[in-house]
Amino acid sequence: MINFPYGKQTITQDDIDSVVESLKSELITTGPKTKKFEEAICNYTGAKYAVAVSSATAALHLISMILLKKDDLVLTTPNSFLATSNAIMYAGAKPLFVDICENGNIDLDLCEEELKKNPAIKAIYAVSFSGNMLNQKRLEELKERYNIVILEDNSHTLGASNDNIIAGSCKYSDCSVFSFHPVKNMTTGEGGMLTTNSEEIYKKMILLRNHGIEKKSQIAPWYYEMNEMGYNYRITDFQCALGLTQLKKLDDFISKRREIARYYENSFKNSLVQPLYPFEEGSAYHLFVVRINFRKLKISKKELFDKLFHKMIGVQLHYIPINKQPFYRQLGYGNENTPVMDKYYEEVLSLPIYPLLTKSEQNYIIKSLLECINV
């Protein structure tokens, strides 16, 4: 049993009461709570439109069907969960993997090099890794210079900001995707959200999340039409009831995560454990990733994981390079020039970070990690 997982939800009585109240209402699938949750996300992020769906993967799938065509080329990162690049392939498009920066985010300078070489590139699917937002000025420059579609995968980043720009505002992107999985900064159990400032994207998302069906009650009470191939990616009202109470506490959750991150950083000074990037006030710190140069140690990464698991500490690795996965290798990927990503994968692990983590528990994690690598 793991006492200290790398992440977990924070559920309080107001969350439970809200869900129970919703379960007692007449509508428990997509209904009025869903609309209120979407409006609340718009108010929080500043985006004009929001569409709640069953998962962030569902949001990525639907928006890819809207933005991309078969054989479109899309720049993306190898440092993400598989859903980011998989969604590109759902639309019949082709991901092109670009190396990362030292902070784990996609290297936008390398993206520009690719755009200069190949004007056929349609889009960038850019992940703000670990809660640390992408450089928004660079996104603006790339969008203006190359007239490309930019999707921000902000699954890690709700509550973050960069240069006074709020994650999900879509100021310099066409759309943004959020995840509400239990390990994220707030949760609806499962669930996802797309934000955008495009009315056209919004209307298409609403249509596609419900089978492509449009009700035509003006013709007859029972009448509806399916005009496009859609999917059942609806979210429930009781999930959105949870989302509404969670969102009210999000800033407090983020504040606690930042406090934990700062304490980790201060505690590892002058050790072989270093944070992935120096403390960043605008990061939402969904993950706290550290680098360890295992070549200087007598212990391997697997041995370290095993020792920490034995101490009930559930460290994790985010992520195995997507382009090195067997499925992608079968398609000819895996030999891209990604030296930063390759070195990153050798060195990193994610430590527990969540609002309920106490200072004494964090001290236990820090002490255990330092003891294990100094064996």
PEKA-V416738 format. One record per pair of residues at least 12 apart in sequence whose ideal C-beta (glycine too) atoms are under 7 Angstrom apart, sorted by the first residue. I is the first residue (numbers start at 1). GAP is how many residues later the second one is. Records with the same first field share a line. If there is no record, write none. Layout:
I=GAP ; GAP
//
This chain:
1=311
2=307 ; 310 ; 312
3=309
4=308 ; 309 ; 310 ; 348 ; 357 ; 361
5=309 ; 347
6=308 ; 309 ; 310 ; 344 ; 345 ; 346
7=176 ; 346 ; 347
8=174 ; 175 ; 346
9=173 ; 178
10=243 ; 344 ; 345 ; 346
14=231
15=227 ; 230 ; 231
18=223 ; 224 ; 226 ; 227
19=219 ; 222 ; 223
21=220
22=215 ; 216 ; 219
23=215
27=210
28=208 ; 209 ; 210
29=205 ; 207 ; 208
30=204 ; 205 ; 206 ; 207
31=206
32=205
33=204 ; 207 ; 208 ; 211
34=18 ; 201 ; 203 ; 206
36=208
37=15 ; 203 ; 206 ; 207
38=12 ; 13 ; 14
40=204 ; 207
41=152 ; 154
44=203
45=121 ; 122 ; 123 ; 124 ; 150
46=120 ; 123
47=121 ; 122 ; 123 ; 148 ; 149 ; 150
48=149
49=146 ; 147 ; 148 ; 150 ; 153
50=143 ; 144 ; 145
51=142 ; 143 ; 151 ; 154 ; 155 ; 158
52=139 ; 141 ; 183 ; 188
53=139 ; 156 ; 180 ; 182
54=136 ; 137 ; 138 ; 179 ; 180 ; 181
55=135 ; 136 ; 137
56=27 ; 99 ; 121 ; 122 ; 123 ; 136
57=26
58=134 ; 175
59=118 ; 133 ; 134 ; 135
60=23 ; 24 ; 27 ; 117
61=26 ; 29
62=143 ; 146 ; 147 ; 171
63=88 ; 112 ; 114 ; 131 ; 142
64=23 ; 24 ; 26 ; 27
65=26 ; 143
66=135 ; 138 ; 139
67=56 ; 82 ; 84 ; 107
68=20 ; 23 ; 25 ; 54 ; 55
70=22 ; 23
71=21 ; 22 ; 23
72=21 ; 50 ; 51
73=21 ; 23 ; 45 ; 47 ; 48 ; 49
74=14 ; 19 ; 20 ; 21 ; 22 ; 48 ; 49 ; 51
75=21 ; 23 ; 36 ; 39 ; 46 ; 49
76=12 ; 19 ; 21 ; 49
77=21 ; 23 ; 29 ; 50
78=19 ; 243 ; 244 ; 245 ; 260 ; 263
79=21 ; 25 ; 50 ; 240 ; 262 ; 265
80=47 ; 73 ; 239 ; 242
81=238
82=240 ; 243
84=41 ; 43 ; 69
85=237
88=37
96=18
97=225 ; 226 ; 236 ; 239 ; 241
98=12 ; 13 ; 16
99=238 ; 239 ; 240 ; 241 ; 242
100=240 ; 241 ; 244
101=239
102=238
103=29 ; 173 ; 174
104=25 ; 26 ; 172 ; 185 ; 240
105=23 ; 24 ; 27 ; 29
106=20 ; 21
108=26 ; 27 ; 30 ; 34
111=13 ; 31
112=30
115=27 ; 31 ; 33
121=27
122=26 ; 27
123=25 ; 26 ; 27 ; 28
124=18 ; 24 ; 26
125=26 ; 28
126=24 ; 26 ; 27
127=26
128=24 ; 26 ; 28 ; 29 ; 32 ; 39
129=27
130=26 ; 146 ; 156 ; 157 ; 159
131=25 ; 26 ; 29 ; 152 ; 153 ; 154 ; 155 ; 156
132=145 ; 148 ; 151
133=24 ; 27 ; 28 ; 29 ; 34 ; 149
134=18
135=27
136=26 ; 27 ; 29 ; 35 ; 36
137=26
139=33 ; 34
140=32
143=29
149=25
150=22 ; 23 ; 24
151=22 ; 23 ; 24 ; 26
152=21 ; 24
153=24
154=13 ; 14 ; 22 ; 23 ; 24
155=22 ; 23 ; 24
156=128 ; 130 ; 131
157=127
158=20 ; 27 ; 28 ; 92 ; 126
159=26 ; 91 ; 92 ; 95 ; 125
160=122 ; 123 ; 124
161=121
162=120
168=27
170=25 ; 26 ; 27
174=22 ; 24 ; 27
175=19 ; 20 ; 21 ; 26
176=19
177=15 ; 17
178=14 ; 15
179=13
180=12 ; 63
184=102
185=65 ; 68 ; 69 ; 99 ; 101
186=60 ; 61 ; 64 ; 67
187=59
188=51 ; 52 ; 54 ; 55
189=50 ; 53
191=44 ; 48 ; 52
207=21 ; 23
208=20 ; 22 ; 23
209=21 ; 22 ; 24 ; 25
210=20 ; 24
211=15 ; 19 ; 20 ; 21
212=14 ; 15 ; 16 ; 17 ; 18
213=13 ; 17
214=13
253=102
254=30
256=99
257=27 ; 28 ; 96 ; 98
258=27
260=28 ; 93 ; 97 ; 102
261=18 ; 24 ; 27 ; 92
262=17
263=99
264=24 ; 87
265=14
267=99
268=22
271=99
272=20 ; 21 ; 24 ; 101
273=17 ; 19 ; 96 ; 97
274=16 ; 17
275=15
276=13 ; 14 ; 15 ; 72
285=68
287=31 ; 63 ; 66
288=62 ; 63 ; 65
289=29 ; 59 ; 61
290=58 ; 59 ; 61
291=56 ; 57
292=55 ; 81
293=54
294=52 ; 53
297=76
298=77
299=73 ; 74 ; 76
304=68 ; 69
307=65
308=60 ; 61 ; 64
311=57
313=39 ; 52 ; 55
314=38
315=34 ; 35 ; 36
316=33 ; 34
317=31 ; 32 ; 33
318=32
320=25
321=17 ; 20 ; 24
323=13
351=14
352=13
//
